[in-house]
Amino acid sequence: MYLTSDKKKEFFAKHGKGESDTGTAEGQIALFSFRIAHLTEHLKKNRKDYSTQRALISLVGKRRRLLDYLKDRDIERYRAIIKELNLRK
């Protein structure tokens, strides 16, 4: 599997407050970005996999909502995560 529990802990330790704190917006955005990149590569090879395409669109929406939330609450944290993950905007 491409996303193990150790990999998740690594994301939350690096982008969140700690390994066990999975609720921070930054950690969730980083995890969603990793999953989006993985699904995008999968769809490049399998164009007609519509269920994966739908899951990808859903993940992009979730990440967008979290980014909007973070932008409204704390603009500095928003700018930091955008710069750190090299996301557009």
Secondary structure, DSSP 4 states (H G I P E B T S, - for coil): --S-HHHHHHHHHHHSSSSS----HHHHHHHHHHHHHHHHHHHHH-TT-HHHHHHHHHHHHHHHHHHHHHHHH-HHHHHHHHHHHT---
